[in-house]
Amino acid sequence: MDRPVMRHLAQKKWEKEGGLDRLMQRVEQMGVVPDLVGGIRGSAPIAFSTSTSEGEVEPGSVQLPSSFAQPPKLNVQILDDSAREGLYTLLVVDADAPNYETQSFGQRLHYYKSDMALDFTTGEQDLFASGIGKEILGWEAPLPPRGSAVHRYVFLLLRQSATSPAAPSERADFDVRSLLDQGAEITALTLFRSKWTKEENAYIEEKYREVHGAEVPVFEKAPKELRYGMPLNKKSMERERIREEAWEQALRDTVGENGEVKVERA
């Protein structure tokens, strides 16, 4: 890839095959913009796979948490001429990390590596491989708790500015925009989604104890008595039951199994 014509052809091939358009559609459809970043002009070719996947994982698809007990293989091809001799930062962020104490959601950092020397002559590389860059925070397996809905796990490759961004010391309450404010620029990004399931519960509980030394918090709907501030009588309980059934049916009619909104076509 040391010749401009080869890089140009590689970029056109990725675009012609629909890789860029499909990725940008998923990024916008699933709210990465604006939830994590304010906007993005494009992405270098990027793909990832796991030890259990058959080939590359489709961007934005729902994956089992246990498939990411170990970091995936993440390949990026730098094609931009301006990227010569650049230093890059790789981070993986949970955009939907729940906060048990505040009953709210924020960002959690699952991986952070900086000072990776990449350019268009290096070809495709596994960015999680040892020997590339400086690993600040190692891989933390995704473990979505029960009741916290679908999580978006986003891989971001940032080109560093003249000075290395300040390395984070904590995983919780992360803010991607804080790095972009330091002059870093998005070179590539992709994502997958994951959620708690009964089949994965045993793995999540065991892995959570191993990683965090505690039991997995559970996020459940508050009892009706707490939501309404008083006990419900029989008539009110029946009215609430009908309302909840109608709401659940509406969700089933508009949202697919993977959390994607169903669109009616004329």
C-alpha positions, -999 to 999 in steps of 0.1 A, spaced: 0 0 0 30 23 -5 17 35 -39 -11 61 -40 -30 43 -67 -32 11 -46 -46 30 -17 -71 47 -40 -83 14 -54 -86 -1 -19 -107 28 -8 -130 26 -39 -133 -12 -34 -145 -8 2 -170 19 -9 -182 0 -39 -189 -31 -18 -210 -10 6 -188 -13 36 -186 25 43 -223 32 37 -234 3 58 -211 13 87 -222 49 86 -259 39 85 -254 17 116 -235 45 134 -263 70 128 -292 46 132 -280 34 165 -273 68 180 -235 67 182 -240 102 167 -248 122 187 -247 101 219 -209 97 218 -196 121 192 -211 151 176 -204 140 140 -182 120 118 -172 125 81 -163 88 74 -142 59 85 -111 40 73 -118 3 65 -123 -15 98 -135 -50 107 -134 -73 137 -140 -109 145 -141 -132 176 -130 -167 183 -166 -178 179 -176 -158 149 -177 -172 113 -157 -144 97 -162 -107 103 -189 -95 127 -216 -74 111 -213 -38 125 -241 -31 150 -253 -67 153 -263 -82 186 -236 -105 200 -234 -128 230 -214 -113 259 -194 -145 262 -181 -141 227 -161 -111 240 -146 -127 271 -113 -120 253 -106 -90 231 -116 -96 194 -93 -93 165 -96 -57 152 -82 -49 118 -79 -14 104 -64 -3 70 -51 33 70 -55 47 35 -53 84 41 -20 100 28 -21 126 56 -19 97 81 18 91 74 38 87 106 8 93 128 2 81 164 -32 67 172 -53 59 203 -77 29 204 -106 29 229 -137 7 234 -166 24 251 -199 11 264 -223 39 255 -250 25 278 -233 17 310 -258 18 339 -251 36 372 -268 16 399 -267 44 425 -282 71 403 -303 48 382 -290 65 350 -267 57 321 -233 69 310 -201 58 293 -177 32 305 -142 25 292 -135 -11 283 -101 -6 267 -76 21 261 -43 20 242 -24 50 230 8 59 209 2 33 182 24 41 152 3 34 121 5 46 85 -6 34 51 25 12 47 18 -10 76 -12 -27 60 -39 -44 81 -30 -49 117 -47 -64 147 -48 -34 170 -52 -55 201 -20 -73 194 8 -69 219 38 -48 208 17 -21 192 13 11 212 10 16 250 -18 -3 267 -32 20 295 -63 0 305 -66 -36 295 -96 -54 281 -127 -55 303 -152 -80 291 -187 -67 284 -211 -79 311 -245 -62 306 -266 -66 338 -302 -79 337 -327 -51 331 -302 -27 315 -315 -33 279 -292 -34 249 -257 -20 252 -237 -4 224 -200 -12 225 -181 12 202 -145 8 189 -129 42 182 -95 47 165 -84 83 171 -55 101 154 -36 119 182 -27 156 180 9 167 184 7 158 221 -6 126 235 -41 130 252 -42 127 289 -45 90 298 -77 81 318 -73 66 353 -108 54 357 -132 34 335 -165 48 348 -180 81 338 -158 84 307 -164 110 280 -153 105 245 -157 142 237 -130 150 263 -104 133 240 -118 151 209 -115 184 227 -78 177 231 -74 177 193 -78 139 186 -96 131 153 -117 100 145 -100 79 119 -122 48 122 -150 34 143 -174 4 144 -196 -12 170 -215 -43 182 -244 -46 206 -250 -70 235 -276 -77 262 -284 -99 291 -301 -132 284 -311 -161 305 -287 -183 285 -258 -160 293 -268 -153 329 -244 -179 345 -215 -166 325 -222 -129 333 -226 -136 370 -194 -157 372 -173 -132 351 -187 -102 370 -175 -117 403 -141 -124 388 -137 -89 373 -154 -67 399 -153 -89 431 -191 -84 436 -224 -96 425 -240 -83 394 -265 -54 401 -300 -59 387 -319 -31 371 -356 -38 374 -388 -17 371 -398 -1 404 -429 -16 421 -461 2 412 -465 13 448 -433 32 446 -440 47 412 -475 59 422 -466 67 458 -495 47 472 -510 12 470 -532 5 440 -568 -7 444 -581 -35 423 -596 -13 396 -564 7 393 -543 -25 391 -564 -38 363 -562 -5 344 -524 -5 349 -522 -41 336 -541 -32 304 -519 -2 299 -487 -22 303 -499 -50 279 -508 -24 253 -474 -8 257 -455 -41 254 -476 -50 223 -467 -16 208 -430 -23 214 -432 -57 198 -449 -42 167 -423 -14 162 -390 -29 175 -374 -60 162 -357 -87 183 -323 -71 178 -336 -37 190 -339 -22 155 -370 -1 146 -393 -17 121 -400 6 91 -432 2 71 -427 5 34 -453 18 11 
